[in-house]
Amino acid sequence: MVDKKTGLKPKAKKTEVNAKKPKITKKDEIKPELEKVVEEATAIEEPNVKAKAGRRSAKAIREVEAEKARQERKQAAAAAEVKDEIPKVIQKPPRSRLERAGKKYRQAAKLIDKARLYTVAEALDLAVKTSTTKFDASIEIHVNLNVDPKQADQNVRDSLTLPSGTGRTTRVAVFTDGDGVTKAKAAGADIAGNEDLLAKLDKEEVNFDVLITSPNLMPRLGKYAKLLGPKGLMPNPKSGTISADIPKAVKEAKAGRVEYRVDQAGIIHLGIGKVSFGPDKLRQNADAVLASIKAAKPSSLKGAYISSAYVTTTMGPSIKVAL
């Protein structure tokens, strides 16, 4: 249609269809590819990007590493100098017990064959020959038992009177009253009394080796258990020191009554006489001790009872006994 005022046809309105499309250039086509390449390069780049300057810069890191290497070289050189200054000490292998022993002990040990088992008679005879002391040394027997001392039924303990005595002078004290004092002294007691003996114990005066009492007076000794117990002097019925027959107990103690008890390692240690006894008396005492130990075998024990036995003198080498 023609406009009456202008005489011209009106311009047609632009629609979405007729709208001009934007021009696509080569630059626009390359742009997405560039962005993709930049993203890939960013992903490959190391996460710890170093700064151009400051502590995190590459130059600063190189300087720190160089200083650290220099300090390490310096310390290594100082350690090498100190090592050269210290002389090398030649360590000798530790000496055995026989090598550390005295000259007499080493000479006596040469008489014993460690690979051999000796009979009781041979061991006692050899023990007398290997005694190196100037005094009358004691002969000891040590028996290793396969028992557990922590078990009440395997705590081997007994007492016996040695046929030939112990060779020691035993001081016997008797805690009794009335006529018992006279009877005890007549039997050979060194000390016998009641209140006077307690007065000495109050002062912690213990000048005796064996203490004997009767059952009715035993409760009065209870408060002295801490004094007598650690010394093995507390009267006990198993050791024969609590007895109604005081004279008999005194005679047995004087004659050589000994008590043994297995220690925590399951070993019995007991002196059986002196070197001056001679082989016959020592053999009698050894046989009596071994017989008592065998008789005290716990009924609950299975297997071998005696593991090993040794005979030795006070300061001499040990001799293994075949049982």
C-alpha positions as MATLAB code, in Angstrom:
seq = 'MVDKKTGLKPKAKKTEVNAKKPKITKKDEIKPELEKVVEEATAIEEPNVKAKAGRRSAKAIREVEAEKARQERKQAAAAAEVKDEIPKVIQKPPRSRLERAGKKYRQAAKLIDKARLYTVAEALDLAVKTSTTKFDASIEIHVNLNVDPKQADQNVRDSLTLPSGTGRTTRVAVFTDGDGVTKAKAAGADIAGNEDLLAKLDKEEVNFDVLITSPNLMPRLGKYAKLLGPKGLMPNPKSGTISADIPKAVKEAKAGRVEYRVDQAGIIHLGIGKVSFGPDKLRQNADAVLASIKAAKPSSLKGAYISSAYVTTTMGPSIKVAL';
ca = [
       0.000    0.000    0.000;
       1.085    3.602   -0.705;
       1.351    6.165    2.041;
      -0.926    9.087    1.174;
       1.381   11.707    2.730;
       4.689   10.551    1.281;
       3.463    8.627   -1.697;
       5.866    5.814   -0.798;
       5.351    2.229    0.210;
       6.067    1.557    3.928;
       9.121   -0.582    4.783;
       8.458   -4.153    5.803;
       9.194   -4.997    9.506;
      12.084   -7.353   10.179;
      10.996  -10.726   11.426;
      13.061  -13.449   12.945;
      13.069  -15.222    9.650;
      14.132  -12.185    7.696;
      16.663  -11.046   10.289;
      20.216  -11.008    9.068;
      22.348  -13.894   10.287;
      25.670  -12.973   12.001;
      28.691  -13.396    9.875;
      30.981  -16.283   10.883;
      34.645  -15.534   10.319;
      37.693  -17.813   10.386;
      38.669  -16.295   13.716;
      35.399  -17.457   15.260;
      35.941  -20.982   13.914;
      39.491  -21.264   15.408;
      38.554  -19.868   18.851;
      36.967  -23.093   20.302;
      39.975  -25.124   19.239;
      42.329  -22.686   20.969;
      40.319  -22.827   24.167;
      40.475  -26.625   24.107;
      44.256  -26.595   23.641;
      44.654  -24.114   26.517;
      42.573  -26.326   28.825;
      44.666  -29.399   27.995;
      47.897  -27.508   28.577;
      46.611  -26.226   31.919;
      45.702  -29.769   33.000;
      49.161  -31.132   32.138;
      50.967  -28.297   33.938;
      52.456  -29.144   37.351;
      50.133  -28.434   40.300;
      52.824  -26.597   42.281;
      53.474  -23.617   40.124;
      56.636  -21.881   41.240;
      56.640  -18.171   41.626;
      58.924  -16.000   39.529;
      60.427  -14.403   42.644;
      60.496  -14.904   46.436;
      61.022  -18.035   48.573;
      59.097  -20.280   46.186;
      60.949  -19.212   43.107;
      63.114  -21.694   41.255;
      66.247  -19.721   42.022;
      65.539  -19.628   45.766;
      64.836  -23.372   45.849;
      68.111  -24.100   44.048;
      70.015  -21.960   46.522;
      68.451  -23.764   49.516;
      69.295  -27.178   48.030;
      72.847  -26.082   47.318;
      73.302  -24.818   50.887;
      71.894  -28.067   52.286;
      74.285  -30.149   50.178;
      77.196  -27.959   51.316;
      76.303  -28.483   55.000;
      76.064  -32.254   54.488;
      79.503  -32.349   52.852;
      80.904  -30.295   55.727;
      79.460  -32.642   58.366;
      80.723  -35.719   56.517;
      84.227  -34.254   56.348;
      84.176  -33.465   60.096;
      82.981  -36.986   60.949;
      85.756  -38.490   58.811;
      88.380  -36.418   60.657;
      87.064  -37.546   64.072;
      86.988  -41.169   62.926;
      90.608  -40.946   61.834;
      91.644  -39.448   65.180;
      90.011  -42.222   67.336;
      92.258  -45.295   67.406;
      90.593  -48.610   66.616;
      90.130  -50.767   69.725;
      90.617  -54.469   69.141;
      87.909  -56.253   71.118;
      89.037  -59.529   72.590;
      86.518  -62.371   72.908;
      85.145  -62.807   76.453;
      87.052  -65.258   78.591;
      85.366  -68.320   80.031;
      84.903  -68.832   83.767;
      87.807  -71.282   83.842;
      90.116  -68.741   82.193;
      89.113  -66.089   84.722;
      89.721  -68.405   87.682;
      92.888  -68.574   89.747;
      95.932  -70.688   89.047;
      95.119  -73.356   91.659;
      91.548  -73.684   90.395;
      92.723  -74.176   86.804;
      95.186  -76.853   87.887;
      92.481  -78.680   89.865;
      90.040  -78.464   86.941;
      92.511  -80.332   84.718;
      91.951  -83.438   86.870;
      88.240  -83.520   85.961;
      86.915  -84.832   82.655;
      83.812  -82.716   81.904;
      82.564  -85.221   79.325;
      82.492  -88.066   81.826;
      79.941  -89.051   84.496;
      81.526  -90.182   87.767;
      80.070  -92.501   90.348;
      79.329  -91.114   93.807;
      82.475  -92.709   95.279;
      84.684  -91.469   92.429;
      83.199  -87.969   92.601;
      83.773  -87.683   96.357;
      87.348  -88.976   96.076;
      88.058  -86.525   93.259;
      86.438  -83.642   95.174;
      88.847  -84.223   98.065;
      91.817  -84.142   95.657;
      90.660  -80.934   93.949;
      90.200  -78.956   97.159;
      92.601  -76.009   96.922;
      91.891  -74.239  100.230;
      94.138  -74.176  103.294;
      91.150  -74.608  105.635;
      88.993  -77.711  106.013;
      86.576  -77.116  103.117;
      83.019  -78.412  103.055;
      81.806  -81.021  100.587;
      78.535  -79.990   98.924;
      76.028  -81.861   96.811;
      73.709  -80.093   94.362;
      70.769  -81.992   92.876;
      68.664  -80.568   90.035;
      65.087  -81.882   90.142;
      62.440  -81.814   87.412;
      59.855  -80.225   89.716;
      57.925  -76.955   89.776;
      58.483  -75.381   93.220;
      55.476  -73.097   92.661;
      53.224  -76.143   92.953;
      52.528  -76.939   96.599;
      52.703  -80.712   96.088;
      56.080  -80.430   94.297;
      57.828  -78.281   96.898;
      60.313  -80.957   97.975;
      61.389  -80.537  101.584;
      62.681  -82.880  104.282;
      65.184  -83.269  107.111;
      67.508  -86.085  108.108;
      70.375  -86.906  110.431;
      73.649  -87.492  108.622;
      75.304  -90.752  109.757;
      78.732  -89.142  110.047;
      77.567  -85.682  111.131;
      78.120  -82.382  109.398;
      81.563  -81.605  110.764;
      80.347  -78.322  112.205;
      79.728  -77.315  115.794;
      76.004  -76.639  116.010;
      74.790  -74.219  118.681;
      71.385  -75.384  119.888;
      68.927  -73.162  121.770;
      65.812  -74.539  123.488;
      62.775  -72.456  124.368;
      61.151  -74.320  127.245;
      60.067  -73.908  130.849;
      60.091  -75.835  134.133;
      62.017  -79.076  134.152;
      62.555  -78.821  130.395;
      65.419  -76.385  130.932;
      67.371  -78.901  133.004;
      66.648  -81.780  130.606;
      67.655  -79.705  127.565;
      70.998  -78.719  129.074;
      71.630  -82.317  130.108;
      71.027  -83.414  126.482;
      73.652  -80.953  125.235;
      71.756  -77.707  124.546;
      73.949  -74.600  124.522;
      71.111  -72.240  125.512;
      67.932  -73.170  127.356;
      65.410  -70.916  128.972;
      62.114  -69.093  128.758;
      61.867  -65.388  129.598;
      65.612  -64.804  129.348;
      65.636  -66.247  125.801;
      62.718  -64.011  124.796;
      64.554  -61.002  126.210;
      67.513  -61.754  123.919;
      65.176  -62.066  120.916;
      63.649  -58.691  121.804;
      67.142  -57.222  121.451;
      67.584  -59.193  118.175;
      70.430  -61.234  119.674;
      70.569  -64.485  117.704;
      73.607  -66.473  118.830;
      72.475  -69.989  117.946;
      72.144  -72.187  114.827;
      69.040  -74.217  115.776;
      66.030  -73.259  117.887;
      63.924  -76.039  119.421;
      60.674  -75.694  121.324;
      57.639  -77.698  122.416;
      54.213  -77.390  120.705;
      52.536  -75.641  123.672;
      55.105  -72.792  123.680;
      55.207  -72.248  119.923;
      52.508  -69.482  119.881;
      54.743  -67.250  122.028;
      57.387  -67.263  119.272;
      54.926  -66.028  116.644;
      55.833  -62.365  117.026;
      59.502  -63.176  116.269;
      58.719  -64.709  112.876;
      60.139  -61.701  110.984;
      63.415  -62.078  112.897;
      63.797  -65.861  112.814;
      62.050  -66.712  109.525;
      64.499  -65.109  107.045;
      67.404  -66.791  108.866;
      65.769  -70.220  108.732;
      65.609  -70.483  112.529;
      61.848  -70.552  113.014;
      60.889  -73.891  114.615;
      59.021  -76.225  112.278;
      57.628  -79.732  112.801;
      58.952  -80.852  109.382;
      62.506  -80.024  110.433;
      62.087  -81.675  113.836;
      62.543  -78.451  115.803;
      59.013  -78.590  117.269;
      58.924  -81.717  119.392;
      57.402  -82.950  122.603;
      60.584  -84.944  123.282;
      63.062  -82.070  123.768;
      66.141  -84.184  124.759;
      65.797  -86.365  121.636;
      65.498  -83.312  119.362;
      68.590  -81.751  120.956;
      70.669  -84.928  120.457;
      69.621  -85.185  116.809;
      70.519  -81.540  116.182;
      73.912  -82.043  117.807;
      74.512  -85.294  115.930;
      74.156  -83.624  112.531;
      70.509  -83.164  111.632;
      70.170  -81.151  108.409;
      67.221  -79.779  106.511;
      66.981  -79.265  102.774;
      64.427  -77.571  100.569;
      64.225  -77.094   96.823;
      64.892  -73.518   95.697;
      63.040  -71.477   93.075;
      65.073  -73.063   90.259;
      64.231  -76.603   91.422;
      67.696  -77.323   92.884;
      68.644  -78.732   96.287;
      71.918  -77.490   97.818;
      73.268  -79.288  100.884;
      76.582  -79.711  102.666;
      77.345  -83.356  103.484;
      80.605  -83.088  105.436;
      84.183  -81.882  105.420;
      87.216  -82.784  103.345;
      88.863  -84.244  106.483;
      86.064  -86.838  106.830;
      87.601  -89.211  104.335;
      85.846  -91.101  101.495;
      83.970  -93.601  103.693;
      82.174  -91.082  105.915;
      81.413  -88.833  102.967;
      79.964  -91.780  101.054;
      77.661  -92.641  103.975;
      76.356  -89.076  104.173;
      75.894  -88.800  100.386;
      73.970  -92.055  100.205;
      71.702  -90.939  103.071;
      70.971  -87.603  101.374;
      70.257  -89.152   97.961;
      67.999  -91.784   99.528;
      66.045  -89.073  101.363;
      65.633  -87.016   98.171;
      64.401  -90.031   96.216;
      61.939  -90.892   98.989;
      60.548  -87.342   98.883;
      59.508  -87.645   95.214;
      56.068  -86.041   94.683;
      53.358  -88.543   93.801;
      51.932  -86.226   91.118;
      55.235  -85.971   89.231;
      55.490  -87.906   85.973;
      58.692  -88.682   84.118;
      62.268  -88.339   85.332;
      62.596  -86.985   88.863;
      66.321  -86.201   89.127;
      67.786  -84.291   86.205;
      71.432  -84.051   87.296;
      73.647  -84.024   90.369;
      77.028  -82.459   91.108;
      79.577  -82.749   93.897;
      81.975  -79.929   94.722;
      84.016  -78.367   97.491;
      83.686  -74.864   98.913;
      86.011  -73.271   96.329;
      86.702  -76.149   93.947;
      85.403  -77.220   90.528;
      82.210  -79.250   90.196;
      82.057  -82.936   89.325;
      79.029  -84.434   87.579;
      77.620  -87.554   89.226;
      75.901  -90.428   87.443;
      72.765  -91.516   89.284;
];
